[in-house]
Amino acid sequence: MTTAVLPQAYERLHHAGPEWGENVLTNHGPMAVEVLVRRGHAARVTGWLDRYVGRLDELPAARAAVTDLNWREALGDERRIGDWTAYLTREVTEQPWRDVLGRWWPRLLPGIVAGTTHGVIRVGHAVRALLAGDESGPVLVELAHGLAFWAARFRSVPGGATPGGRMSASAALAAVPNLDVPHGSVAERLGRLPDLAGWTSGVAALRAPTGPEDARAILADLVTAATLRYLRHGHGSPVLLVHTATAPNAVLHTLPALPPTLWSASLAAAWSASAAVSSAYGARQAADPAELPAPTGGPDAVTDLLDWAVGHGDEHVIKFADTAADVYQRTGDPEALAAALRAGQLIR
């Protein structure tokens, strides 16, 4: 992160909005380039961006100013993404970024599924760059863009609950019920969750943390559980189910920049989002084992995985490989790497 590659990449991307196209797809450029730089592929950033930026739409113009007094009125209004970006850019350039993050994080947590969790994921990647020591102007502005996207697309998880049970993250994620009618838009599917038998109780079944450090441990376990589950169940929706792991991982990477008093609430929000996407899109039946890539490990396993992901080129595969590498480095479980390879099989 000591080179100018990442700030320059962000500068190339900040003309664009957080979404693009008639189908309202997410701009993954800022997230992917952070992974490329962090994982030792800075030399590949320019070429990757050359192929990516042409699809993006311009950032919408500001309409009316968001202020300290009226921000609640603008929350969740995607038409005001330009207003939010201007407001939060002023915030991060005039105040310490940790203060801005600490103020907005609890305000935005209840809307964590904003942009199908891409708001919090983009913030997490920006915070990871800042924590690595790059506090240059473009990186600060990237934090503002991530927070603005989250605010403009603010959406809560319907029928959620605070963890208060006894289940581990792995057991709780496996026990979350699936929608009986697995079709419709993200908003439509999430809207049906409160009527799904066992949904609210299933979210509440995750064990409650005993304190901040325990919340961080459970959150790490959730990232692991979601990554490993993707290996056998990711075929239900290969792209969307990536976010059951990458969203809580973004929260996990952000915790060191937040007061510990916010860690339990961060776990609860990340868990509800991961559970919601899993319930709405997860496959009921596990994949045929013969279809799955074989787990591999070893001292060069992470390097090989990231080399492969960058060669694959898809932004979701790159981000998921990054999360899978985190899980492997933390647990030593080679199935985490196999899960990333599975994503590459499923996402063309």
N, C-alpha and C positions, 0 to 999 in steps of 0.2 A: 504493500500500500504506500510505499515511500516514493514511488514514481508518479509522474503526471498522467499516466495512462487513464486511471479511473476518473479524475476530474475532467479530463478532456472528453472522455466518453459521455459523461453526464452532460457536458455542455452541448454535445451533438444531439442529445435526446430531449433537452428541456424546452425545445420549441414545440414539442408534441404533447398531446393530451394523454391521459392515462388509459384511454380506450380508443378503438379505431374500427372502422368498417360498419357496414349495415347490420351485421350480426352482433355488434357491440362486444368485440373481443378486447382482451386486456393487453396493454403495452407491457411486455415483459423485458424490454431492452435494459432498463436500469438494473433489474434484478440479475439478469443473466451476466451482464458485464462485471458486476461485483464478484460473482462466482469465478468468472474467468481470471480476473486479476488475483483474487485471493488464493486460487488453486494453482497459480504458477503459469497461467496461459495468457499473460498480458499481451504477448506478441500476436495473439489471435484476435484481439478485440476489434481492431480496425476492420479486418476482413469480415468478421461476423456482423458488425454494425453496417458495413456497406451493403450486405445482403438483406438486412432487417429494416433499416430506417425508411425505406421507400414505401412501406405499407402503412405507415403511421399517419394519423390525422393531426392537424394543427391544434394546439391548445386553444380551447374556446376563449374568446375575449371576455374580459370582466364586464359584468352587467351593472351591479350595484355593490357598494363596498360592504364586506363583512367587517364588523367591529366587535369590540369587547362587549358591547351592549346588545347587539342583535344576532350573535352567532347561533343561538338556539333556533331562531327562525329559519336559518339557512341550512341546518343540519339535515342531511338526507336529501337535499335538493341537487340532483345531478346537473341541472341546468346552470348551477352556480360554481362549477368547478374552477372557472377562471377567477371568480371572486375569492374563493377559498385559497387558491394558489397565491394570489397577490397578498392576501392578509397574512398567511402563515410564512411566506417568504420574508415579509417585514419582521415578523416575530423572531425568526431564527437568525436574521442578520443584525438585529438590534439587541438581542438578549442571549445569555448563555444557552446553548442548545439543550443541555440537560434540564434546565429550568422549563424550557418550552415543552420538551417531551414529558416531563413530570406533571405538567399542568394539563396537557391534552390527552395523555394516555388514559387516565381514569374517565375522562369525558367520552372518549371514543370506544372504550372496551365494550360497553353494552351493544354496540353496533358492529361487532367483530366480523360478521359475514359480509361486510361491505365489499362489493365487487367480487363476490364468491371468495372472500378472505384475501384478495390481492392487496387490499389497503394495508392490512397489518403486515403482510409479507414484504411489501415494498419498504415499509418503515423499518422492519427488521434488518433488511439488507443494508439500508442507509446507516442504521445505528451500528451495525457490525463494522462498517468502514470507519465510522467516527471513533469507535472504541479501539480500532487498530492504529489510530493516531493521525488519520488524515482529517483535519478540520478546515480544509480549504473551502473557499466560497462555494464552488459547485457541489461539494458533498453536503454542506449545510443546506443548500437550496434543494438538493435531492430529498433530504429529510422533510422539507416543507412540502414538496410535491407529493410524497407518500402520505403525509398527514392530511393534505388537502383532498386527495383521492378518497381516503378513508372517511373523511367528514362528509364529502358530497354524496357518497354512496352508502352512508350509514344505514345498516340494516341489522336488526336484532334476530336472535334465534327464537322462534316461537315455541312456547311451552317448555322452555328450559328449566333447569333446577340447579341449585348449588350442590356440589358433591357432599355427601353426608353418609355414604354407605361403607361397605367393607371390601369392595372388589378392587383388585389391581387394575391398572390401566388396560392390560391385555385382556383380562376377563371381561371388564366392562365394555370395551370396544366390541368384542365378539358377541356380547349379549344384547347390544342395541338392536331393536327390531327394524326390519326393512319395510319400506312403504309397500302396501299391497298393490298399488297402481303406479309402477315405476315409469312414468312419462310426464311430460310437461316441462316448463321452464324451471330454472332454479327457484324463482320466487313462488311459483305454483307448488312445487314439491315441498319447499320449506313451510308453506302455508298449510299443508295438510298434516304436518307433524303433530300438532296438539291433539288431533283426532285419532292418532295411531295408538293402539293399545300397547301399553308398556313403554311409551316414549319418555314421558316425564320421569317416571320411576326409574327407567334405565339410566337417564342422565344423573339422577340423584344417587345411583348405586356406586359410583366411583368413591373410593375412600377419601375422607376429608383429611387435609394436611394438618399436622400438629403445629406447624409454624412455617416461616418463610423457607428455610432450607429444605424442609420436607416437601413443600409445594414445588420447589425447583426439582427435587428428585422425582416426584410423581410426573411432572411435566416432561422430564427426560424419558421416563418410562413410556409416556404416551407417544412421544416421537418414535421410540423404538417399536412399540406395538403397532402403530399405524404403518410404519415402513415395512415391517415383516408381514403384516396382513395384506399389503398390496401384492406381494408375491403370488398369493393364491386367489385373491379376490379382486385384483385391480381390473380384470377384464369387464367388470360391471360398467365402468365408465373410465377408461384409461387416463384421460386428461384430468377430469374433475377429482378423481380419488387420489391423485398425487397430492392434493392440497390437504388431505387429512393428516399428512405428515409434515409438509412444508410450512403450513400455518403455525402449528404449535412449535415447530423448530424456530421460526422467526421470533415468536414470543420468548422462547428459551434464550435466544441470543440477545434479546433486549433486556432481560432481567438485570444484568450487572449495571445498567445505566439508570435503573429505577430504584426508588426507596423500597426496602424489603417489605414495608407495610402494604405494597401493591402486589406482591408476588402471589398470594393466595387468590386474589381476585383475577389475576392474569391467568392462573391455571384454570379457574372455573370457566372463564370466557373461552380460552383455547380448547378446552375439553368439549364445551357445548358446540363449538363450531365444527370440530373434527367429528363428533358424534353425529351432527346434523347432516354433514355431507356424506358420511358413511351410510346413514340410514336412508337418505334420499337416492343414492346412486350405487351402493354396494351390491355385489353379486350375491345371490342367495346360496349358490353352490360353488364350492371350490373348484379351481381349474384342474384339469387332468394332469397329474404329476409328470406325465410324459412330455407335456408341452413346456414345462418350466426349465429355465436355464439352471445348470448345476452350480451349487455354491462353490466358490473358490476363495482362497485367502492368501496369506503370505505377506512378506515385507513390502512387496511392490504392488499389492492389490489395490490400494487407494489410488496410487499414481496411474495404474493401468485403467482403472474405472473412469477417472476423470479424463484421461486421454481419449478413451472410447466415447464418452459422452460429448466431448467437444467435437469429435469427428462426426458424431451423429448429427449434431447441429440444432436439434429441436430445443427450444427454450425450456419446456417442461422437463425434458430428459436431463438437461444440464442442471436445473435446480434440484430435481429429485436425486440425481447422483450426488450432489453436494450434501444433501441431507442423509442419504444412505452412507456416505463416507463418514459423516459425523457419528452415526450409529455404530458403524463398524469399529471406528477408532475408540469409541466408548465401551463397547461390549465385546468386541472380537468375534461377533456372530457373522459368518460369511453369508448367511441368508439375506442380510441387509444389502450386500453387493448384488446378490442374485435378483433382489427386488428391483434394483435400478436397471439391471439388464432386461428384466421383464418389461419395464416401462418402455425401453427401447424397441422391444419386439412389438408392443401393442400400439405405440404412437409412431406413425409414419410421417 
